[in-house]
Amino acid sequence: MNGYLEFEKPVAQLEARIAELRSSAEDDSVDISSEISRLEIKSAALLASTYASLTPWQKTQVARHPRRPHFRDYVEHTFDDFLPLGGDRYYGEDEAILGGFAKLGDRRVMLIGHEKGHDTESRLRHNFGMGKPEGYRKAIRLMELAGRFGLPVITLVDTSGAFPGIEAEERGQAEAIARSTEACLALPVPMVAAIVGEGGSGGAVALASANRVLMLEHAVYSVISPEGCASILWRTAEKASDAAQAMKVTSHDLEKLGVIDRIVMEPSGGAHRDHTLAGELLGEALETELASLAAMSSEQVIRQREDRFLSISG
C-alpha cells in the first residue's frame, strides 16, 4: 500500500522490507517464510501501537487521508439497494452532497452524506465534499420526504466545510445551511449522524443535528480547521498542530464533552486500510442506534433531539 503519512514511515520501511523478501522468495530456493512472518507480526504491532497514540493533528491527517472511505464506499460496503435522488427543485444538482433511499440490514432508510471523491477528476466533480446551497436544499428535500414516508434518516458527514465561493453566497449559502440544520431538528423520524472523516464548521452541523451522533475513531469534528484556527490566533498555519490540540477535535475528546454519543472503532491502522471492515463496523453501530430509537413516537424523537443539543450548552 502507498500513501503513507509522515508518522507512518517506520511502518512503511517494515512493509517495504517484507515486500522485498516476498519478491526474493519467489526466485530463491532458501525458505525465508519464518523471517517474513516475524516481520509481519512486528509491522502489525508497530502499526497498532502507532495508531493507539496519535496526536490530534495526526488524527486530522488520518481523517483527510486520500484513501479514506467516503460516501460511495459506505454505500458499497454498508448499505444495499441504494437509489440516488438528485436536485433541489430550485436551482440544480450538487454532487458534493449525495442522497437517496437505501437499506441497512432489513430497515429502509433515507441516506444522505458528503462525497469527496478519490482522484482528481472525481474530487473536482464532487467539489471536494464542500456542499453548495443546492446541496443543502436537496438534503432538506430528502429529509422532508423521509418524514412523509416514516423512514429514519442516516447522514454520513465528511466535509472540511460548506463551499465559500461567491456564487454560493449569492445563492444563499448561510440560509441553506441554517434551514438544513432546522430540518434536522424538526424531523418527525429518528435520525442518526456519523462523522466518518472530517466534520468541519456549519457545513457539517447542517447534516449532523441528529438524535444520535456517532464518530469514527480517527475522524475529527470542529468549528474551524486547525489551520484556520492557527491563522487567526498565531497568524500562521504552521501552528496547526497546537491548534488541533487545543480545539479538542478528536472522537475521545468530543465524547467526554458530550458532543458525540458513540465512537465507532476503525480497522487497525485506520479505515483507509480496510474499506470493507470499516463499512461493516459502521453498519453494526448504525443498526444498534436505530433499533434503540425505533420505539419512540414522533413527539419523543423531536423532544429527545432538542434536549440533546440544549444539554450541550448547559
N, C-alpha and C positions, 0 to 999 in steps of 0.2 A: 504494500500500500504506500502511496506517496502522499504529499501534502502534510508532512509533519509540522507541528508547531514548534516554536523555538525551544520551549521547555521539554519537548519530547525527543531531543537529539540523542540522549543516551539510549532510548528505546530504538530509535531509528538505526543507530550503529549496530545494536544487537541483531535487529531483524535483517539488516544488510548482510551481516556475517552469516546468519542462518541461511539466507538465500544463496550465498556463495558456496556454503558447504553442500547444500542440496544440489546445486549445479554440478559441483565436482564429483559428488557421489554417483551421478549418472554415468560418468566417464571413468571412474576409478574402481578398481576391484576391492579396495580397502573399505571395510564396514565402518562408517562413521555415524551410524544411526544413533548410538548412545550419546555422542557428543552433540548431535542436533537436538535430541530430546532434552539434554541438560540445558542447552542454551534457550530452548523454547520455554522451559519452566522458569528460567531466570528472567527471560523477557516478559512473561506474563506477570510475574511477581513485581518486577520493576514498574510495569505499566499500572498495575493496581495500586502500588504504593504512591506513584506519582499523582494519580487522579484522586487519591484519598486526601491529599494535602494541597490542593490547588488554591491559589490566592484568588480573590475576587476578580482581578484583572485577567488572570489566566482562564478563569471560568468565562469571562466575557469573550476571550479569544475562541474558546471551545464553542460557545453559543453561536459565534459567527463563522465557524468552520465551513469552508466551501462545500464539503461533502456531507454536512449535516442534513438529515432528512427534513423535507419541507412538506407542505400540504399534500401535494400529489403523491409523495412517498407514503404518507399515512393513509391516504385513500386506498393505495395498493395493499398495504400490509395490515391495516386495522379495520377497514370497513368493506362492505360488499354493496353491490348494486347501486353505485353512485350515479345519480342522474343530475348533471350540472344544469343550473338555471342561470341565465345571463341577463344583463341590462337592468337599469334602474327605472326605466319607463319615464325618465325625464330628459336625460342627455345621451347616454350611451353605455357601453360596456367598459368595465375596468378589470383588467386581468391581474391586478395586484391582489384583489380580494375575490376569492372563488367561493362558490357555494352551491348547494343542491340537496336533493333527497338522498339518503343513504341508509344502510342497515348496519347496526352494531350488534353482532350476535343475532338475536331474534327480534330486536327492537328497531322500529323505524324511527329515524331521526332527521332533523334538518342540520346539515353540516356546513359550517362557514369558516373560512380562515384565510390567512395571508399566504401567498406563494411568492418566493424569492427567485426561483429558477436555479439551474445548476451550471449553465455555461453562459458565455457572453450573449448569445442570441436570446436564450430564454430569460436571462436576467433583464435584458432591455425590454423584452415583451411584457414581463411582469413588473417592470419598473422597480426592481429590487425589493419587492414587497411593500412599497410605500403607496398606500391607497390614496386615491383622489376622491373628491366629493361623490362622484357617481358610484364608486366602490362602496362607500359607507351607506349611500342611499339604497344600493342594491341589498346590502346586508339588512337594512331596515325592512325592505320589502319581503325578504325571505323570512325574517323573524315574525313579521305580521302574518305571513302565510302559514308558518308553523303554528302560531297561536290559533288560527282559524281551524286547522285540522287536528289540533291537540297533539302535536308532535314535539317531543323535547328537543332542545337546541344544544348543539355542541359547537364550540368555537376553538380553533387552533390558532393561537396568537404567535406571530413571528415577524416582527417588523421593527426597524430602527425608529419608525415614526411615520406619521402621515406625510404625504408629498407636500413640500413647502413652496412649490413653484407659483409664479404669478398667476398662471391660468387657473390653478386650483383655488387660489384665494378669490379670483374673480367669480368662480362658480360656487362660492360659499363653503369653503373647506371647514372653517370653525363651526358653522351652523350644522353642517352634515355630521361632524364628529359629536357635537352636543346631542343631536337628535338620535344618533345611533346609541349613545350611552343611555339616553332616556328610554329608547325602545327596549334595551336590555332590561332595565329596571321595571318596566311595565309589562313584561311578558307574563301571560297567564299560564305558561307551561314551565316545567323545570329547565334550567339552563346550567350547563357545566362548561367552564372555560379551561383550557390548558395552555400554559405558556411553554411552547415547545422549543423556542430558540431565544430570540432577543425580543423582549417586550418593551418597547420604547414609547414614552410620552402618551398623549391623548389618543394617538393612533392605535395604541394597544388597549387602553382602557375602554375605548368605544366598542370593543368586542369582548371585553373581559369583566363586565359588570354582572357577574353571574351568581347563582345560588352557591355554587362551589367553584373555587379557583384552584386548579392543580398546576404544578410546575415541575418540569423535568429537572432532574438532579443538577445538571450543568447549564441550565438556562439562566438568563438574567432578566430582571424586571425593574425598570427605573423611570423616573420622570424626565430624565435627560441622559444622553450618553455620557460616559466618563470623560471622553474628550471634550464634549461641550461644557461639562461642569468645570473641568480643569481650565478651559479657556476663559471662563468667566471669573473664577476665583484666583487663578495664578497667571492669567494672561498667556498661557502656553499649554498646548495639548500634551506636552511631554510629561505632565503631571497626572496623566490619565490613571495610572496605577494607584496613586494616592487617592484620587477622586473615587475610584471604584471601591476602595477600602472604606472610605468614609460614608459612601452612599447606601451601603447595605443592600447591594443588588442581587445577592445570591439567594438560592432557594431556602437554605437553612436560616439565614438571617430573616428573611421575609416570613417564614413560618413562625419564628419566635415572635415577630411583631404582629402577627395575626392578619397580615395582608393576603397570604395564601392559606389554603386549608390542608394541602397534602403535597408531599414530594413524591414524584414517580421516579424510581431508580432507573438508571441507564445501564446498557451493557458495559462491561469493563473497558475503559478507555474511551467512553463517550458513545453517543447514539450514532455518530458518523461511522463507527467501525462495524455496526451490525444493524442495518435498517429493519430487517425482519424482526429481530428480537425487540428492538426499540418499539416497533409498532405493536407487538404483542403485549408488552408491558403497559403501554399506554392504554390499549384497548381494555385490558383487565381492570385498570384503575377507573376508567370511564364507566364501564358497566357497573362496577360496585357503587359509584356515586349516583348514577341514575336510578339504580334499584332503591337506594336509600331515600330518594325523593319521590318515587313513583306513587306512594300512597297519599301524598299531600294534595289538598284541594287547591284550586287556583288562588283563592284568597290567602291560603297558608304559604304558597310558593312566593307570592309577591311580598307578603309581610316578612318572611324569612330573609329574602334578598335585601329588603330595605334595612332590616335590623342588622344584618351582617355588615353592611357598609357604614351605617351610623355608629356601630360599635368601634370601628377602627379609629374614628376621630375622637371617640370618648376615651 
